[in-house]
Amino acid sequence: MTMEPESLQNVFDSTIAGISQVREACTPQLRLREVGTITSIATGIAKVSGLPGVGFEEVLKFPGDLYGIAFNIDEDEIGTVLLGDYWQLHAGDEVERRHHVVDIPVGDGLIGRIINPMGRPLDGQGTVVSGTRLPVERPSPPIMDRAPVTVPLQTGIKVIDALIPVGRGQRELILGDRQTGKTAIALDTILNQRGQNVLCVYCAIGQRASGVAKVIATLREQGAMDYTIVVVTEGNDPPGLAYIAPYAATSIAEHFMEQGRDVLIVYDDLTHHARAYRELSLLLRRPPGREAFPGDIFYIHARLLERATHLRPELGGGSLTALPIIETEAQDISAYIPTNLISITDGQIYLSPSLFELGVLPAVDVGKSVSRVGGKAQHAAYRAVAGDLKLAYAQFEELETFSRFGARLDEGTRKLIEHGRRIRACLKQPEFTPISVVAQIAVLLALSAKLFDNVPLERMTDAELAVREAAKEIPAEVSVRFETSDKLNAEDRKTIIAIACQALVSFQPKSDKKSESKPESDVRPKPETEAGEMP
C-alpha cells in the first residue's frame, strides 16, 4: 500500500512540528563535572592530578566502573587506593570526582547474603535489595551513649563460657599460631547463636578462596546463614578492598545495633588487614615505622574496634560484640600487631600449638587467656559452679610440670593432678558441637563436686556425654534459673548432683580389694603418674 504524496507531506510536517515543540520546551542544564588525569599506576594504587578540590577519603571514579579512595592529598597530586581490578587502567585516563565517601548498603536484605566490601553480591542470588546506605567509616559511639556489659554471649564452648566469659558488647581477641583452631572457635560461636536472637556478621579479610568456601559451606550445612551476613575479600583481591572490608562489615552490623538488636561480628583476620594497609602505605610513600608498618597502624585498629559496644536503653539497648582474630608467629604474643590488639581489646583467648599437638581441643591456654569483663558477663549459676575451676586448673598445670622431674608425690598432690586431668578432659570439645547452658552447668557442677575423679581417663568422653544427656532430666523450675541472675541454692545443687551421680554409676571402677588391703606405706605411685605423662 503506497501513501499519497499529500498525506506523506502531512506526516512529515507533523513530525517536524513535534520535534520543534520538544526542542523549545527543553531547557539545557549545565552540569559541573570535575575531571582529572591518571599520572601513574602501581599495584593497587594510582596517582591522579588535576583535582585540586578533592577531600580525604573521597570516592573517585575511574574508567570501567572502577572506584578509588583519595588517600594522600598532596599539593600536586592525589594518591588513590583502588577498589577493584585495575589492570585495564593506563596513565592519561580520565578520573571523575563523586563528591561522597565510600558507602555500603545495609538492612534486612543482606541477611543470608555473601557480598564484597562494596556491597556487590558474590552468591549469584541477584542484586542486594536495600533502601539505606551507610559510610564504611563512621565515628564510634560517644562514651555517654554506652552501657556496661552485663549480658553474656554464650559461645557454646565450655572452656570459654566457664573460664573466659564473653559479654554482649565486648571485644575479645582470638590469637594463636596458624592452624590452631582460631576460625573454628569463631564459627562455633556463630553456630551457637541459633535461637538466641543474635545476628552474626562474618568478615573474611584476604583469606584463601578454599578456606572461605569451607566456612560458608559449614554455615549453610548448620543452618546459620539464616541469621548471618558474610563479607568477603579473597587473597587475590586488591589490597584496597582488604583494607575497607572490616569497616564495611562494621557499618552493616552497626545498622542492626542501632535498631536495638544484638550483633556478633568476626574479623578473620586482622593480620591480613594490617599487611594490606602496610602495603598501601609503602606504595604511597608514607614513612615506615616498626616492622615497616606505618605510624598510624594502632589507630586504624583502635577506631575499628571502638565501634563495638553496648548502647544505653534510651538508644535501643543494642550491642555489637567483636571477635577479632590475629595470627602469631612462633607463639610470639609480644610482637607488634598482637600487642597493639591486646591493648585495644577487653581480653584475649590464646590458642596454644602445644595443646593442639596433644589433642586438647579447643587448644585454649587458660593461663594466658583472660576476659577483662570477667564474671559480670556471666550468669550467677556459672559463677557458682566455675568459680574455683580456673584456680584448680592452674594449680594442676603447675603441679604437672613439677611432677615431670620424677619427684615423689604425696597422696594429696596426686589427687590434685588426677582431678586436674579430669578438668582438662571435660573441657575438650569437638568442632561445631556447641553445648547448651543447662548441659554445661551440669558437667561443671559434677566436675567441682569431683564426681569424675574415679572415672578412668579413657572413659571420660563417654562419661561427660552421659552427664550432658542426663541434664535433660533437670526440672524446668531449676533450669530456668540458669539463664537469670538467681544463684543456685543448696536444693538445686543436690538435684543436679543426684542426676549426675546416677548418670555416672556405670563408669565407676570396681573396687580392688587387694590394693585396699595393702598398708598405706607400701602404696607406690605408678611410673606414668610420677613421670607426669600427658593423657
RAHU-V875575 format. One record per residue. N is the residue number from 1. RES is the residue in one letter. SS is DSSP state (H for helix, E for strand, C for the rest). BURIAL is + if it has 16 or more other ideal C-beta (glycine too) atoms within 10 Angstrom, else -. D_FIRST is the distance of its C-alpha to the first C-alpha in Angstrom with 2 decimals. Layout:
N/RES/SS/BURIAL/D_FIRST  N/RES/SS/BURIAL/D_FIRST
//
This chain:
1/M/C/-/0.00  2/T/C/-/3.83  3/M/C/-/6.73  4/E/C/-/9.81  5/P/H/-/12.76  6/E/H/-/14.81  7/S/H/-/12.97  8/L/H/-/12.68  9/Q/H/-/16.39  10/N/H/-/17.15  11/V/H/-/15.92  12/F/H/-/17.96  13/D/H/-/20.92  14/S/H/-/21.05  15/T/H/-/21.05  16/I/H/-/23.82  17/A/H/-/25.70  18/G/H/-/25.65  19/I/H/-/26.95  20/S/H/-/29.61  21/Q/H/-/30.68  22/V/H/-/31.14  23/R/H/-/32.98  24/E/H/-/35.31  25/A/H/-/36.04  26/C/C/-/36.91  27/T/C/-/40.57  28/P/C/-/41.37  29/Q/C/-/44.50  30/L/C/-/46.94  31/R/C/-/48.21  32/L/C/-/51.54  33/R/C/-/51.53  34/E/C/-/54.78  35/V/E/-/54.36  36/G/E/+/57.16  37/T/E/-/57.59  38/I/E/+/59.12  39/T/E/+/62.25  40/S/E/-/63.47  41/I/E/+/62.77  42/A/E/-/65.38  43/T/C/-/65.56  44/G/C/+/64.03  45/I/E/+/64.43  46/A/E/+/62.83  47/K/E/+/64.28  48/V/E/+/62.00  49/S/E/-/62.56  50/G/C/+/60.97  51/L/C/+/60.99  52/P/C/-/64.15  53/G/C/-/63.35  54/V/C/+/62.97  55/G/C/-/65.28  56/F/C/-/67.25  57/E/C/+/65.24  58/E/E/+/61.96  59/V/E/+/58.82  60/L/E/+/57.12  61/K/E/-/53.67  62/F/E/+/53.34  63/P/C/-/50.30  64/G/C/-/48.86  65/D/C/-/49.39  66/L/E/+/53.15  67/Y/E/+/55.70  68/G/E/+/59.29  69/I/E/+/62.26  70/A/E/+/64.16  71/F/E/+/67.69  72/N/E/+/69.66  73/I/E/-/69.17  74/D/C/-/70.90  75/E/C/-/71.07  76/D/C/-/68.86  77/E/C/+/66.74  78/I/E/+/65.81  79/G/E/+/66.73  80/T/E/+/63.91  81/V/E/+/64.07  82/L/E/+/60.81  83/L/C/+/59.49  84/G/C/+/57.37  85/D/C/-/56.57  86/Y/C/+/57.36  87/W/C/-/56.91  88/Q/C/-/53.66  89/L/C/+/55.26  90/H/C/-/56.51  91/A/C/-/58.63  92/G/C/-/56.52  93/D/C/+/53.88  94/E/E/-/53.05  95/V/E/+/54.69  96/E/E/-/53.65  97/R/E/+/55.86  98/R/E/-/54.89  99/H/E/-/57.55  100/H/E/-/58.74  101/V/E/+/61.05  102/V/C/+/60.20  103/D/E/+/59.38  104/I/E/+/58.55  105/P/E/+/56.86  106/V/E/+/59.42  107/G/C/+/59.46  108/D/H/-/59.41  109/G/H/-/56.17  110/L/H/+/58.26  111/I/C/+/60.70  112/G/C/+/60.41  113/R/C/+/58.30  114/I/E/+/59.10  115/I/E/+/58.07  116/N/C/+/59.03  117/P/C/+/60.77  118/M/C/+/57.46  119/G/C/+/56.28  120/R/C/-/53.78  121/P/E/-/53.80  122/L/C/-/55.39  123/D/C/-/55.20  124/G/C/-/51.51  125/Q/C/-/51.09  126/G/C/-/48.47  127/T/C/-/48.88  128/V/C/+/52.07  129/V/C/-/51.46  130/S/C/+/53.67  131/G/C/-/53.56  132/T/E/-/56.68  133/R/E/-/57.70  134/L/E/+/61.26  135/P/E/-/62.72  136/V/C/+/64.40  137/E/C/+/67.48  138/R/C/-/69.06  139/P/C/-/72.61  140/S/C/+/74.92  141/P/C/+/76.07  142/P/C/-/79.07  143/I/H/-/82.44  144/M/H/-/82.76  145/D/H/-/79.56  146/R/E/+/81.06  147/A/C/+/83.12  148/P/C/-/85.72  149/V/C/+/84.67  150/T/C/-/86.22  151/V/C/+/83.80  152/P/E/+/83.86  153/L/C/+/80.86  154/Q/C/+/81.79  155/T/C/+/80.95  156/G/C/+/82.08  157/I/C/+/84.36  158/K/H/+/88.03  159/V/H/+/89.59  160/I/H/+/87.29  161/D/H/+/87.31  162/A/H/+/91.10  163/L/H/+/92.35  164/I/C/+/89.59  165/P/C/+/87.68  166/V/C/+/84.35  167/G/E/+/83.36  168/R/C/+/79.99  169/G/C/+/79.40  170/Q/C/+/81.63  171/R/E/+/80.91  172/E/C/+/82.54  173/L/E/+/82.39  174/I/E/+/82.18  175/L/E/+/83.62  176/G/E/+/84.96  177/D/C/+/84.56  178/R/C/-/81.46  179/Q/C/-/81.09  180/T/C/+/83.52  181/G/C/+/81.15  182/K/H/+/79.95  183/T/H/+/76.35  184/A/H/+/77.65  185/I/H/+/79.63  186/A/H/+/76.61  187/L/H/+/74.44  188/D/H/+/77.19  189/T/H/+/77.25  190/I/H/+/73.48  191/L/H/+/73.72  192/N/C/+/76.57  193/Q/C/+/74.47  194/R/C/+/72.66  195/G/C/-/73.34  196/Q/C/-/75.19  197/N/C/-/72.36  198/V/E/+/72.33  199/L/E/+/69.08  200/C/E/+/69.34  201/V/E/+/67.77  202/Y/E/+/68.40  203/C/E/+/67.87  204/A/E/+/68.04  205/I/E/+/68.81  206/G/E/+/68.45  207/Q/E/+/69.17  208/R/C/-/68.34  209/A/H/-/65.05  210/S/H/-/67.00  211/G/H/-/69.43  212/V/H/+/66.71  213/A/H/-/64.91  214/K/H/-/68.23  215/V/H/+/68.83  216/I/H/+/65.36  217/A/H/-/65.79  218/T/H/+/69.16  219/L/H/+/67.75  220/R/H/-/64.99  221/E/H/-/67.42  222/Q/C/+/69.81  223/G/C/-/67.10  224/A/H/+/67.89  225/M/H/+/64.31  226/D/H/-/63.88  227/Y/H/+/65.91  228/T/E/+/65.62  229/I/E/+/63.45  230/V/E/+/63.63  231/V/E/+/63.17  232/V/E/+/63.18  233/T/E/+/63.74  234/E/E/+/64.57  235/G/C/-/66.92  236/N/C/-/64.21  237/D/C/+/62.52  238/P/C/+/63.16  239/P/H/+/66.47  240/G/H/+/64.69  241/L/H/+/63.15  242/A/H/+/66.59  243/Y/H/+/68.09  244/I/H/+/65.85  245/A/H/+/65.66  246/P/H/+/68.79  247/Y/H/+/67.95  248/A/H/+/64.43  249/A/H/+/65.87  250/T/H/+/68.48  251/S/H/+/65.91  252/I/H/+/64.14  253/A/H/+/67.54  254/E/H/+/68.56  255/H/H/+/65.55  256/F/H/+/66.87  257/M/H/+/70.47  258/E/C/+/69.62  259/Q/C/-/68.19  260/G/C/-/71.66  261/R/C/+/71.09  262/D/E/+/73.39  263/V/E/+/71.84  264/L/E/+/73.20  265/I/E/+/71.97  266/V/E/+/72.98  267/Y/E/+/72.79  268/D/E/+/72.95  269/D/C/+/74.39  270/L/H/+/75.47  271/T/H/+/77.07  272/H/H/+/73.63  273/H/H/+/72.65  274/A/H/+/75.71  275/R/H/+/75.04  276/A/H/+/71.40  277/Y/H/+/72.62  278/R/H/+/75.33  279/E/H/+/72.81  280/L/H/+/70.58  281/S/H/+/73.62  282/L/H/-/75.03  283/L/H/-/71.71  284/L/C/+/71.50  285/R/C/-/75.07  286/R/C/+/76.65  287/P/C/-/80.44  288/P/E/-/81.51  289/G/C/-/84.43  290/R/H/-/86.20  291/E/H/-/84.66  292/A/H/-/82.02  293/F/C/+/80.45  294/P/E/+/79.60  295/G/C/-/81.94  296/D/C/-/79.58  297/I/H/+/79.09  298/F/H/+/81.31  299/Y/H/-/79.25  300/I/H/+/75.87  301/H/H/+/77.28  302/A/H/-/79.28  303/R/H/+/76.32  304/L/H/+/74.35  305/L/H/+/77.06  306/E/C/-/78.19  307/R/C/+/74.90  308/A/C/+/76.24  309/T/C/+/78.25  310/H/E/+/78.93  311/L/E/+/77.73  312/R/C/-/79.80  313/P/H/-/79.08  314/E/H/-/77.91  315/L/H/-/75.08  316/G/C/-/74.06  317/G/C/+/76.75  318/G/C/+/74.36  319/S/E/+/75.70  320/L/E/+/74.55  321/T/E/+/76.77  322/A/E/+/76.48  323/L/E/+/77.57  324/P/E/+/77.33  325/I/E/+/78.14  326/I/E/+/79.95  327/E/E/+/81.07  328/T/C/+/84.61  329/E/C/-/86.01  330/A/C/-/89.30  331/Q/C/+/90.03  332/D/C/-/90.32  333/I/C/+/89.51  334/S/C/-/91.10  335/A/C/-/88.34  336/Y/H/+/86.38  337/I/H/+/83.22  338/P/H/+/85.03  339/T/H/-/87.69  340/N/H/+/85.08  341/L/H/+/83.27  342/I/H/+/86.53  343/S/H/-/87.54  344/I/H/+/84.20  345/T/C/+/83.90  346/D/C/+/86.06  347/G/E/+/87.41  348/Q/E/+/86.65  349/I/E/+/86.50  350/Y/E/+/87.92  351/L/E/+/87.19  352/S/C/+/89.95  353/P/H/+/89.31  354/S/H/-/92.87  355/L/H/+/92.16  356/F/H/+/88.83  357/E/H/-/90.65  358/L/C/-/93.18  359/G/C/-/90.44  360/V/C/+/90.95  361/L/C/+/87.37  362/P/C/+/86.13  363/A/C/+/88.31  364/V/E/+/89.09  365/D/C/+/92.24  366/V/C/+/93.71  367/G/C/-/96.24  368/K/C/-/93.71  369/S/C/+/91.14  370/V/E/+/91.32  371/S/E/+/89.43  372/R/C/-/90.52  373/V/C/+/89.21  374/G/H/-/91.65  375/G/H/-/92.66  376/K/H/-/90.98  377/A/H/+/87.70  378/Q/C/+/89.30  379/H/C/+/89.84  380/A/H/-/93.48  381/A/H/+/93.73  382/Y/H/+/92.79  383/R/H/+/95.38  384/A/H/+/98.02  385/V/H/+/97.48  386/A/H/+/96.43  387/G/C/-/98.83  388/D/C/-/101.44  389/L/H/+/99.11  390/K/H/+/98.29  391/L/H/-/101.98  392/A/H/-/102.99  393/Y/H/+/100.32  394/A/H/-/101.41  395/Q/H/-/105.05  396/F/H/+/104.09  397/E/H/+/102.28  398/E/H/-/105.31  399/L/H/+/107.76  400/E/H/+/105.68  401/T/H/-/105.74  402/F/H/-/109.48  403/S/H/+/110.13  404/R/C/-/108.62  405/F/C/-/111.82  406/G/C/-/113.68  407/A/C/-/115.79  408/R/C/-/117.48  409/L/C/+/115.67  410/D/C/-/117.38  411/E/H/-/116.13  412/G/H/-/114.40  413/T/H/+/112.47  414/R/H/+/111.39  415/K/H/-/110.09  416/L/H/+/108.11  417/I/H/+/106.53  418/E/H/+/105.70  419/H/H/+/104.19  420/G/H/+/102.13  421/R/H/+/100.81  422/R/H/+/99.64  423/I/H/+/97.91  424/R/H/+/96.07  425/A/H/+/95.15  426/C/H/+/93.81  427/L/H/+/91.72  428/K/C/+/89.86  429/Q/C/+/86.39  430/P/C/-/83.58  431/E/C/-/80.22  432/F/C/-/77.55  433/T/C/-/80.01  434/P/C/+/80.51  435/I/C/+/83.40  436/S/C/+/83.52  437/V/H/+/85.97  438/V/H/+/88.07  439/A/H/+/88.49  440/Q/H/+/89.34  441/I/H/+/92.02  442/A/H/+/93.55  443/V/H/+/93.86  444/L/H/+/95.19  445/L/H/+/97.73  446/A/H/+/98.92  447/L/H/+/99.29  448/S/H/+/101.28  449/A/C/-/103.48  450/K/C/-/104.08  451/L/C/+/103.00  452/F/C/+/101.44  453/D/C/-/104.59  454/N/C/-/105.93  455/V/E/+/102.64  456/P/C/-/102.60  457/L/H/-/100.19  458/E/H/-/98.33  459/R/H/+/97.51  460/M/H/+/96.47  461/T/H/-/92.71  462/D/H/-/93.12  463/A/H/+/95.58  464/E/H/+/93.27  465/L/H/-/90.40  466/A/H/+/92.71  467/V/H/+/93.52  468/R/H/+/89.83  469/E/H/-/89.12  470/A/H/+/92.16  471/A/H/+/90.90  472/K/H/-/88.40  473/E/H/-/91.45  474/I/C/+/92.42  475/P/C/-/92.36  476/A/H/-/89.42  477/E/H/-/91.77  478/V/H/+/93.11  479/S/H/+/89.84  480/V/H/-/88.30  481/R/H/+/90.92  482/F/H/+/89.76  483/E/H/-/86.65  484/T/C/-/88.60  485/S/C/-/91.31  486/D/C/-/93.97  487/K/C/-/96.63  488/L/C/+/97.70  489/N/C/-/100.91  490/A/H/-/103.68  491/E/H/-/102.44  492/D/H/+/98.94  493/R/H/+/100.48  494/K/H/-/102.67  495/T/H/+/99.74  496/I/H/+/97.62  497/I/H/+/100.59  498/A/H/-/101.53  499/I/H/+/98.03  500/A/H/+/98.08  501/C/H/-/101.57  502/Q/H/-/100.50  503/A/H/+/97.55  504/L/C/+/99.86  505/V/H/-/102.62  506/S/H/-/101.43  507/F/H/+/101.29  508/Q/E/-/104.93  509/P/C/-/107.15  510/K/C/-/110.16  511/S/C/-/113.48  512/D/C/-/115.54  513/K/H/-/119.16  514/K/H/-/120.61  515/S/H/-/119.09  516/E/H/-/120.19  517/S/H/-/123.79  518/K/C/-/124.03  519/P/C/-/125.84  520/E/H/-/123.68  521/S/H/-/125.35  522/D/H/-/124.31  523/V/C/-/120.60  524/R/C/-/118.95  525/P/C/+/115.32  526/K/C/-/113.20  527/P/H/-/112.46  528/E/H/-/108.71  529/T/H/-/109.50  530/E/H/+/111.86  531/A/H/-/109.37  532/G/C/+/106.76  533/E/C/-/104.07  534/M/C/-/100.57  535/P/C/-/99.33
//
